[in-house]
């Protein structure tokens, strides 16, 4: 049986990427540091993916196992040597941590296995696989780098599936929304995977997704948090929030249409479809889960700041994106480490300096001035 090695045995890994590999006839070896999950995978060898619909349809995911990359390094290297695919869904910030082990696996692989290996980072990050490749190459010698040519391929991808906080009481089963999208950029002919879409240019897909799905989700979460809403669907029951989300996505849409020549009517329909997905009450998704990690989400190339700066460059409106950035800066949920750190930076340095540090925005830029204005209004 063909083997896929997947780093990240969390809900997205099990409920999305790992499930698609299993459905495509692969054995999936999950690599993670979560001992309990790894033990359960090895003991049970299957789990259920439940769809967040009124019928609660289930899909059985079998032919799975797990390895702990902290305690089973040699076993992970052996798995990489034999795999057809190596994927991640572990969080962009964790990619540098797993790169040394992947480098060891690739070093051993090219010595003995002439078969092609396809490496795909399935993260909410533009060019995530390019980033992972860079981290891996830091740990390879020149001879190994040369030997990877024609044997190991790195493909960028865009992924989209809402996987909420689980109330599964330690079970491997995962609740997911029915909709998903996995787009991979390559001109190579690669082994087909259920649900994987191949494109020659990923940029329009990943930016459309990141600046519609991820931007929209974040805006709902941060505005919902400020209005004391518990879940995403509760936030969207507030027409003021819906109006603000649509206005924000109208601005990201303006940039996307300008940049990629998207059909305005089709993109408008796409926005409506995304908002309807967010309204799925069966997901019961907490605003604090969706809003977590604001430092990353306020990064210069992420879902809030990047479309604002690109819109500004193109001479397009960004005032609603500025308001979205301001709402993210007010996310003071103390149980989230990044949220607490963000508030400490703002308190210590002031808002303009904090924006420069976190988002790369000049302290005197027009975007910063507009964000500060919205921040002061929202804070009252």
C-alpha positions, 0 to 999 in steps of 0.5 A, a space after each residue: 500500500 502506498 504511504 503518505 507521511 503527514 506531520 500534524 495529527 490534530 483535527 485538520 490533519 485527521 479531518 481533512 488531509 489525512 482523510 483524503 489520503 485514506 480515501 485515495 488508498 494510502 496508508 497514512 502515518 501521522 507524525 506528532 508529539 501528542 502521545 495520546 493521539 499517537 497511541 490511539 491511532 496505533 491502537 484503533 487504526 481508524 476513526 470517524 470524520 463527521 460532517 456538520 450537517 443535520 444528517 451528521 453523515 460519517 466517513 470512516 478513515 482507516 489504514 492509519 498509524 502514528 509516530 512521535 517525532 520526539 521519541 521515534 526519530 528513526 521510525 519517522 526517517 524510515 517512513 519518509 524514506 518509503 513515502 509517496 507524499 509528505 504533507 503538513 498541517 501543523 501551523 506555519 510557526 511550527 514548520 522550522 521545528 520539524 524541518 531538521 527531522 524532515 531533512 534527515 529523512 530526505 538525506 537517507 531517502 535519496 541514498 536508497 529510494 529512486 521513487 519521487 516524493 511530493 512535499 506539500 505544506 497544507 497551511 494557511 500561509 502564502 507559499 508555505 511549502 517554499 518556506 518549509 523547503 527553505 527551512 529544510 535546505 538549511 539542514 542539508 549539505 550541497 551533495 544532498 541538495 543536488 541529489 533531491 533534483 528530480 526525486 523530491 518535489 515541493 509544491 505550494 498549496 491552498 487549503 480550505 475547510 472549517 474544523 471547529 473546536 471538538 467536543 469529542 472527549 479524547 476521541 479521534 473522531 473529528 467534526 468538519 464542515 462538508 465543504 473543502 478545497 485543496 488546490 496544489 500548484 504544479 505542472 508535474 503529473 502526480 499521483 491523483 488524490 481524492 479532492 486534490 485540484 491541480 493548477 498551474 498558478 496558485 496565486 489567484 486561488 490562495 489569495 482569493 481563499 486567504 483574503 475571503 475565507 480567512 479574512 472574513 472568519 477573522 473579522 467575524 471573530 474579532 467583531 463578535 468578541 467585542 460584542 460578547 458573542 460566543 460563537 461565529 454563527 451567533 455573531 452572524 445573527 447580528 446584522 451590524 456584524 454581517 454588514 461590516 464583514 461584507 464591507 470588508 470582503 468588498 475591499 479584499 474583493 476589490 483588490 483581488 479583482 484588480 490584481 487577478 481580473 476575477 469576474 466581479 459577479 462571480 466573486 460576489 457570489 463566492 463571498 455570499 457562499 463563504 458567509 453562508 458556510 460561516 453561518 453553519 450552526 452545527 459547527 458551533 465554532 467559538 469566536 475565541 478559537 477563530 480569533 486566536 493567534 492575533 500576532 500571526 494574523 496581523 502579520 504583514 503578509 497575512 489576512 488583514 494587513 496584506 490586503 490593506 497594504 495592497 489595496 492602498 498601493 492600488 489606490 483602492 479603499 481599505 477603511 473597513 480593513 483598517 477597522 478589522 485590524 483595529 478589532 484584532 488589536 482589541 482581542 485581549 482574550 487572556 487564555 490565548 498566549 499571543 493575545 496576551 503578548 499583543 496587549 503587552 506590546 501595545 501597553 508598553 510601546 503604544 499603538 503605532 509602534 506596536 503596529 510597526 513591530 507586529 504588522 510592519 506598518 510605518 508609524 506615520 502611514 495612512 493605514 496606521 492613522 486610520 487603524 488608530 482612529 478605528 481603534 479609539 472608536 471601538 475601544 469606547 
